[in-house]
């Protein structure tokens, strides 16, 4: 489910990152700690880009006001405040020639949408008051987490849409520092997404010269654009075939002991990636996606 959703976002032009990779301890950290839900460097860059004539201190104050949305206060009130900032901009009071005036700082470029920074992140961990939650997919626009997806596996009879809905209610109570920013919340059991994925898969596996299972792993490896540039398409196809063979040879993995199964398969997939020279700093995200695909195929 996550993989197919990520692929669809990438088709729309979104960048992709795994939550572990951009976490405080990741290979490419974009957060100081798990309590910070904004990607501050991305937001700061966007504010500067869209407001080049606004003094730096006013831009920084606008950034602080966006940060304050997730810091405290009633969830609905804070969310409404954020929506107003998105639509109208952040209004900052300043003194000009002894008179107080308001300066509007824009957070989005509505006239040129392609100038905004679009990013989709899976397995995004957030901590609030020592409570740890991990969202399936979070969609960022200019570093702000404006969309959240809670996805359930339709093959699991116990993983229902109702449970996905209940999970969102849990998030509202446990991690308001993330939920205060959300403009869109999505729940799915995969039926619609899977139907679209299967229709496109029939054509793609023939075009790529790969089996349907190999296409799934190819997509997982090619999710990172930098990996595609570094490795080349043919090399990724070769790796996808070998990863698929590795998974097929281990169809007897006992997935009821899920953590042990993941660890076993993770070691084997890493060996394949190392063998073919897959970029080391991109391996963790690729392995995570491959393992997710493998669970769906052999679980």
C-alpha positions as CSV (number, residue, x, y, z in Angstrom):
1,X,0.0,0.0,0.0
2,X,2.6,2.5,1.0
3,X,4.8,1.7,-2.0
4,X,2.0,2.1,-4.5
5,X,1.0,5.4,-2.9
6,X,4.6,6.7,-3.0
7,X,4.8,5.7,-6.7
8,X,1.7,7.7,-7.5
9,X,3.0,10.7,-5.7
10,X,6.3,10.4,-7.6
11,X,4.3,10.3,-10.9
12,X,2.9,13.7,-9.8
13,X,6.3,15.1,-9.3
14,X,6.8,14.7,-5.6
15,X,10.2,14.0,-4.1
16,X,10.4,11.0,-1.7
17,X,12.2,10.3,1.6
18,X,11.9,7.6,4.2
19,X,11.2,8.9,7.7
20,X,14.2,7.2,9.1
21,X,16.5,8.8,6.6
22,X,15.4,12.4,7.4
23,X,15.0,11.7,11.2
24,X,17.4,13.2,13.8
25,X,19.6,10.0,13.5
26,X,19.2,9.5,9.8
27,X,21.6,9.7,6.9
28,X,20.1,13.0,5.8
29,X,18.6,14.5,8.9
30,X,16.0,17.3,8.5
31,X,14.7,17.4,12.0
32,X,16.5,18.3,15.3
33,X,14.3,15.9,17.2
34,X,11.2,13.8,16.8
35,X,9.0,16.4,18.5
36,X,9.6,18.8,15.6
37,X,7.2,18.0,12.9
38,X,8.1,20.8,10.4
39,X,11.0,20.4,8.1
40,X,12.4,23.8,9.0
41,X,15.1,24.2,6.3
42,X,12.5,23.6,3.6
43,X,10.1,26.0,5.1
44,X,12.7,28.7,5.7
45,X,13.9,28.3,2.0
46,X,10.3,28.7,0.8
47,X,9.6,31.7,2.9
48,X,12.8,33.4,1.6
49,X,12.0,32.4,-2.0
50,X,8.4,33.7,-1.9
51,X,9.2,36.9,0.1
52,X,12.6,38.2,-1.2
53,X,11.9,41.8,-0.3
54,X,10.8,41.2,3.2
55,X,13.5,41.8,5.9
56,X,15.1,38.6,7.3
57,X,13.9,39.3,10.9
58,X,10.3,39.5,9.7
59,X,10.7,36.3,7.7
60,X,12.1,34.6,10.8
61,X,9.2,35.8,12.9
62,X,6.8,34.3,10.4
63,X,8.6,31.0,10.7
64,X,8.3,31.1,14.5
65,X,4.6,31.7,14.2
66,X,4.2,28.7,12.0
67,X,6.2,26.7,14.5
68,X,3.9,27.9,17.3
69,X,0.9,26.2,15.6
70,X,2.2,22.8,16.7
71,X,3.5,23.9,20.1
72,X,0.4,24.4,22.2
73,X,-3.3,25.3,22.3
74,X,-6.5,23.6,21.3
75,X,-6.0,21.4,18.2
76,X,-8.9,22.8,16.2
77,X,-8.0,26.4,17.0
78,X,-4.4,25.8,16.0
79,X,-5.4,24.1,12.8
80,X,-7.7,26.9,11.8
81,X,-4.9,29.4,12.4
82,X,-2.6,27.4,10.1
83,X,-5.3,27.3,7.4
84,X,-5.6,31.1,7.6
85,X,-1.8,31.4,7.3
86,X,-1.9,29.2,4.2
87,X,-4.6,31.2,2.5
88,X,-3.8,34.7,3.6
89,X,-0.1,34.5,4.5
90,X,1.4,35.3,7.9
91,X,0.7,38.8,9.1
92,X,3.6,40.3,11.0
93,X,3.2,43.7,12.8
94,X,6.2,46.0,12.4
95,X,7.1,49.6,13.0
96,X,7.7,51.9,9.9
97,X,8.5,55.5,10.6
98,X,7.0,55.2,14.1
99,X,3.8,53.7,12.8
100,X,2.7,50.1,13.2
101,X,2.1,48.3,9.9
102,X,1.4,44.8,8.9
103,X,3.6,42.8,6.5
104,X,2.3,39.7,4.8
105,X,4.6,36.8,4.5
106,X,3.5,34.1,2.1
107,X,4.0,30.4,2.8
108,X,2.9,29.1,-0.6
109,X,3.2,30.2,-4.3
110,X,-0.4,29.9,-5.5
111,X,0.2,31.5,-8.9
112,X,3.1,29.1,-9.7
113,X,2.4,25.8,-8.0
114,X,5.5,24.2,-9.5
115,X,7.6,26.6,-7.4
116,X,6.5,24.9,-4.2
117,X,8.5,22.0,-2.6
118,X,6.5,18.8,-2.6
119,X,7.7,15.8,-0.6
120,X,6.1,12.5,0.5
121,X,7.6,10.7,3.5
122,X,6.7,7.2,4.8
123,X,7.0,5.9,8.3
124,X,7.2,9.4,9.9
125,X,7.9,9.1,13.6
126,X,6.5,11.8,15.9
127,X,6.9,12.1,19.7
128,X,4.8,14.3,22.0
129,X,4.8,14.1,25.8
130,X,6.9,10.9,25.6
131,X,4.3,9.2,23.4
132,X,5.7,7.8,20.2
133,X,3.6,7.4,17.0
134,X,4.5,6.6,13.4
135,X,2.4,7.8,10.5
136,X,2.2,5.7,7.3
137,X,2.6,8.6,4.9
138,X,2.9,12.3,5.5
139,X,2.7,14.8,2.6
140,X,4.8,17.9,3.0
141,X,4.4,21.2,1.1
142,X,7.3,23.6,1.7
143,X,8.2,21.6,4.8
144,X,4.8,21.7,6.3
145,X,3.0,18.4,7.0
146,X,-0.3,19.2,5.2
147,X,-1.4,15.7,4.4
148,X,-1.5,12.4,6.4
149,X,-2.4,9.0,5.0
150,X,-3.3,6.0,7.2
151,X,-3.3,2.9,5.1
152,X,-4.5,-0.6,5.9
153,X,-3.7,-3.9,4.2
154,X,-6.9,-5.2,2.5
155,X,-5.5,-8.8,2.8
156,X,-5.7,-8.5,6.6
157,X,-9.2,-9.1,7.7
158,X,-8.5,-7.3,10.9
159,X,-7.0,-4.2,9.3
160,X,-10.2,-2.3,8.4
161,X,-11.0,1.3,7.3
162,X,-12.7,1.7,10.7
163,X,-9.4,0.9,12.4
164,X,-7.7,3.4,10.2
165,X,-10.2,6.0,11.2
166,X,-9.7,5.1,14.9
167,X,-6.0,5.5,14.4
168,X,-6.5,9.1,13.2
169,X,-8.5,9.8,16.4
170,X,-5.5,8.4,18.4
171,X,-3.1,10.7,16.5
172,X,-5.3,13.7,17.4
173,X,-5.0,12.9,21.1
174,X,-1.4,11.7,21.1
175,X,0.5,13.8,18.5
176,X,-1.3,17.1,18.1
177,X,2.0,18.7,17.2
178,X,1.6,16.9,13.8
179,X,-2.2,17.0,13.4
180,X,-2.4,20.7,13.9
181,X,-0.8,21.2,10.5
182,X,-3.0,18.8,8.5
183,X,-5.1,20.1,5.7
184,X,-6.0,16.7,4.4
185,X,-6.5,13.3,6.2
186,X,-6.8,10.1,4.1
187,X,-7.7,6.6,5.1
188,X,-7.7,3.6,2.8
189,X,-7.9,-0.2,2.9
190,X,-6.2,-0.4,-0.5
191,X,-9.0,-1.5,-2.7
192,X,-9.1,1.5,-5.0
193,X,-5.3,2.1,-4.9
194,X,-4.7,-1.6,-5.7
195,X,-7.0,-1.6,-8.6
196,X,-5.2,1.2,-10.2
197,X,-1.8,-0.3,-9.5
198,X,-2.7,-3.6,-11.0
199,X,-4.0,-2.0,-14.2
200,X,-0.8,-0.1,-14.7
201,X,1.3,-3.1,-13.7
202,X,0.1,-5.2,-16.6
203,X,1.6,-2.7,-19.1
204,X,4.7,-1.8,-17.1
205,X,6.1,-5.2,-16.5
206,X,6.1,-5.9,-20.3
207,X,7.7,-2.6,-21.1
208,X,10.5,-3.1,-18.5
209,X,11.1,-6.7,-19.4
210,X,10.5,-7.7,-15.8
211,X,8.0,-10.0,-14.1
212,X,5.3,-8.3,-12.0
213,X,7.1,-9.2,-8.8
214,X,10.4,-7.8,-10.2
215,X,8.6,-4.6,-11.2
216,X,7.5,-4.2,-7.5
217,X,11.1,-4.4,-6.4
218,X,12.4,-2.3,-9.2
219,X,10.0,0.5,-8.2
220,X,11.2,0.2,-4.6
221,X,14.8,0.5,-5.7
222,X,14.1,3.3,-8.1
223,X,12.0,5.4,-5.7
224,X,15.1,7.5,-4.9
225,X,15.9,9.6,-8.0
226,X,19.5,9.9,-6.9
227,X,19.9,6.1,-7.0
228,X,18.5,6.0,-10.5
229,X,21.1,8.6,-11.6
230,X,23.9,6.9,-9.8
231,X,23.2,3.3,-10.9
232,X,21.4,3.6,-14.2
233,X,18.2,1.8,-15.2
234,X,19.8,-1.4,-16.4
235,X,21.6,-1.9,-13.2
236,X,18.5,-1.4,-11.1
237,X,16.6,-4.0,-13.3
238,X,19.4,-6.5,-12.6
239,X,19.3,-5.8,-8.8
240,X,15.4,-6.1,-8.9
241,X,15.7,-9.5,-10.5
242,X,18.2,-10.8,-8.0
243,X,16.1,-9.4,-5.1
244,X,13.0,-11.1,-6.4
245,X,15.0,-14.4,-6.7
246,X,16.2,-14.0,-3.1
247,X,12.6,-13.5,-1.9
248,X,11.3,-16.4,-3.9
249,X,14.0,-18.7,-2.4
250,X,12.8,-17.7,1.1
251,X,9.0,-18.1,0.7
252,X,9.1,-20.4,3.7
253,X,10.1,-17.6,6.0
254,X,8.0,-17.7,9.2
255,X,6.4,-14.3,9.0
256,X,4.5,-15.1,12.2
257,X,7.8,-14.2,13.9
258,X,7.7,-11.0,12.1
259,X,10.8,-9.2,13.5
260,X,13.1,-12.2,13.0
261,X,11.8,-12.6,9.5
262,X,12.4,-8.9,8.7
263,X,15.9,-9.1,10.1
264,X,16.7,-12.2,8.1
265,X,15.4,-10.9,4.8
266,X,17.0,-7.5,5.5
267,X,20.5,-9.1,5.8
268,X,20.0,-10.9,2.5
269,X,18.7,-7.8,0.6
270,X,21.6,-5.7,1.9
271,X,24.1,-8.3,0.6
272,X,22.5,-8.0,-2.9
273,X,22.7,-4.2,-2.8
274,X,26.3,-4.2,-1.6
275,X,27.2,-6.7,-4.3
276,X,25.9,-4.4,-7.0
277,X,27.3,-1.2,-5.5
278,X,23.9,0.4,-4.6
279,X,24.8,3.8,-3.0
280,X,25.4,3.1,0.7
281,X,23.7,6.3,1.9
282,X,20.5,5.3,0.0
283,X,20.4,1.6,1.1
284,X,18.4,2.0,4.3
285,X,15.4,3.6,2.5
286,X,15.6,1.1,-0.3
287,X,15.8,-1.9,2.0
288,X,12.8,-0.7,4.0
289,X,10.7,-0.5,0.8
290,X,11.9,-3.8,-0.4
291,X,11.0,-5.5,2.9
292,X,7.5,-3.9,2.8
293,X,7.1,-5.3,-0.7
294,X,8.4,-8.7,0.4
295,X,5.9,-8.9,3.3
296,X,3.1,-8.4,0.8
297,X,4.4,-11.1,-1.5
298,X,5.4,-13.8,0.9
299,X,3.3,-12.9,4.0
